[in-house]
Amino acid sequence: MTGTNLPATIGPASVSEMLRHGRNLLIANPAFQKWAASFPLTRLIAERQSNALFDICSGFVYSQILLACVRLDLFSKLAGGPRPCAAVAEDLDLPFDATQRLLRAATALKLVDALEGERYGLGELGAALLANPSISSFVEHHALLYADLADPVALLRGETATKLSGFWPYANRKAGDPAPAGGEAYETYSDLMAQSQADIAEDILDAFPPTGRRRWVDIGGGEGVFASALAIVAPEVEAQLFDLPPVAARARSALQRRGMLSRVTVHEGDFVSGSLPKGADVMSLIRVLHDHDDETVRGLLARIHEALDPGGTLLIAEPMGGGAGSDRVSDAYFNFYLLAMGRGRTRSVAELTALLEAGGFSDVRVVPSRRPMLANVLVAQRV
Ligand SMILES: C[S@@+](CC[C@H](N)C(=O)[O-])C[C@H]1O[C@@H](n2cnc3c(N)ncnc32)[C@H](O)[C@@H]1O
């Protein structure tokens, strides 16, 4: 109930909402479920619903099976070709029965292929995982998230001291707090981000070709994977990045290792309290805004507006959700990830557009990209 004693829900607001509401009431009725299960057409629908619900229930189990495969390095052990279960058991140092259970579970998830004579080889997804080692780091990283999600209601109520907030040292800062010192705190997250950035960088540069640009500053640019890709794709563009001092130091070492230090300028600073490098005609925020609350985002957009050349472009790339067709990856997965991290949320294109327009940007548009579920690309012009 609200403060005025009105019920919090006042019923469907449109014909389509009314129809949806009616359909859901029917589905929730056990007598209807029983009836529906006895007719071929409705039986198919009922089956689809129970399968979908079962999939939601079992999602955690599936991910723990994957974690067991990763921790036991199962996919490398099958990389040389199919092997009998007994040989895999010996290699994994697991009892035969447990190995068989794991291999059969992994087969059901397409991670492994079961072959004649209780032999097992790499499955389609196991092979893909082997080709992308960053996925294994991601899977391992999820152990922290799942521990934080053990009591999701306590997490929603803000009663959980989460492990993920320790992983992201900037997540619990309030405006004006100094950036936490100590290089180690930044190491694990910077590594994880750098590993997953290469594909995203390629997607963004294909969606928004940098040709004809003069100077591009990647804000929150981490270890410079994106800035390096930019410098390679468009050597005529001055590639720059900006990040917190400990991360900028890591970026310099990483760029040096990649032989790119002379081609990327690294700026250090704090976009919550300091100013940004001036004179760019493009600035980007890749997987940055969703880590922050609206107040910080407004402040950052104001700083970008001040630093960017008039007519310059701001590019935002991150998972975006919240629209009418709510999205599993951004609205379910990333939103709960960010909740455990302790700060930020995914925003819809409409919400980002409103923040951008209020910050003095115009012509906001989505640029079609290869994997919008990981990073939808939005560009806006500085007025
Ligand atoms: C989720 S990571 C994304 C890194 C990179 N853009 C990518 O996509 O891999 C967010 C980045 O924003 C940086 N960051 C967070 N708070 C910052 C601040 N106040 N000033 C400057 N950089 C900040 C972090 O250090 C980190 O590198």
The ligand as a MOL file (V3000), in Angstrom:
LIG
                    3D

  0  0  0     0  0            999 V3000
M  V30 BEGIN CTAB
M  V30 COUNTS 27 29 0 0 0
M  V30 BEGIN ATOM
M  V30 1 C 34.7090 -2.1560 -15.7860 0
M  V30 2 S 36.2490 -1.4300 -16.0680 0 CHG=1
M  V30 3 C 36.2910 -1.2730 -17.8420 0
M  V30 4 C 37.6790 -1.1300 -18.3920 0
M  V30 5 C 37.7310 -1.0490 -19.9190 0
M  V30 6 N 37.0910 0.1260 -20.4390 0
M  V30 7 C 37.1260 -2.3120 -20.4990 0
M  V30 8 O 36.0480 -2.2760 -21.0870 0
M  V30 9 O 37.7700 -3.3630 -20.3550 0 CHG=-1
M  V30 10 C 36.0020 0.2400 -15.5650 0
M  V30 11 C 37.2490 1.1080 -15.6600 0
M  V30 12 O 36.9400 2.4110 -15.1530 0
M  V30 13 C 38.0210 2.8330 -14.3320 0
M  V30 14 N 37.5500 3.8000 -13.3280 0
M  V30 15 C 36.6570 3.5660 -12.3240 0
M  V30 16 N 36.5000 4.6610 -11.5750 0
M  V30 17 C 37.2910 5.6150 -12.1370 0
M  V30 18 C 37.5370 6.9790 -11.8190 0
M  V30 19 N 36.9540 7.5550 -10.7890 0
M  V30 20 N 38.4060 7.6710 -12.6000 0
M  V30 21 C 39.0180 7.0750 -13.6670 0
M  V30 22 N 38.8130 5.7870 -14.0170 0
M  V30 23 C 37.9540 5.0710 -13.2650 0
M  V30 24 C 38.4970 1.5430 -13.6800 0
M  V30 25 O 39.7900 1.6410 -13.1240 0
M  V30 26 C 38.3970 0.5570 -14.8300 0
M  V30 27 O 39.5720 0.5120 -15.5880 0
M  V30 END ATOM
M  V30 BEGIN BOND
M  V30 1 1 1 2
M  V30 2 1 2 3
M  V30 3 1 2 10
M  V30 4 1 3 4
M  V30 5 1 4 5
M  V30 6 1 5 6
M  V30 7 1 5 7
M  V30 8 2 7 8
M  V30 9 1 7 9
M  V30 10 1 10 11
M  V30 11 1 11 12
M  V30 12 1 11 26
M  V30 13 1 12 13
M  V30 14 1 13 14
M  V30 15 1 13 24
M  V30 16 1 14 15
M  V30 17 1 14 23
M  V30 18 2 15 16
M  V30 19 1 16 17
M  V30 20 1 17 18
M  V30 21 2 17 23
M  V30 22 1 18 19
M  V30 23 2 18 20
M  V30 24 1 20 21
M  V30 25 2 21 22
M  V30 26 1 22 23
M  V30 27 1 24 25
M  V30 28 1 24 26
M  V30 29 1 26 27
M  V30 END BOND
M  V30 END CTAB
M  END
